[in-house]
Amino acid sequence: VQLQASGGGSVRPGGSLRLSCTVSESLWSINALKWYRQAPGKERELVAGFIPAGSVEHYAESVKGRVAIARDYAKNSALLQIDSLIPEDTAVYYCNADQGQNTYWGQGIQVTVSD
């Protein structure tokens, strides 16, 4: 399984950002699709995720109320939108997929929130 991440960039506080993750296989074959982020000097943390075969979604407390996931099964992709960005959202974001016993990672995407 290959994951292609896109989006990111530099945004001013209060702005919005969209991070896309496209899977090389059917989204239905993925047990869970997640986004993680890692800020400089900090551990990688789970930001949001969902189970493609169901309705379960998870959001970290740090982004709850500011984030939404959109699924596109026809394109085997998912979009993570983060609103009301704050400097603390600055990090490298990663797409992650679980399939069976395996875990796959996409390339990191830099998100910088600053004036």
Buried (B, 14 or more C-beta within 10 A) or exposed (E): BEBBBBBBEEBEEEEEBBBBBBBEEEBEBBBBBBBBBBBEEEEBEEBBBBBBEEEEEBBBEEBEEBBBBEBEEEEBBBBBBBEEBEEEBBBBBBBBBBBEEEEBBBEBBEBBBEE
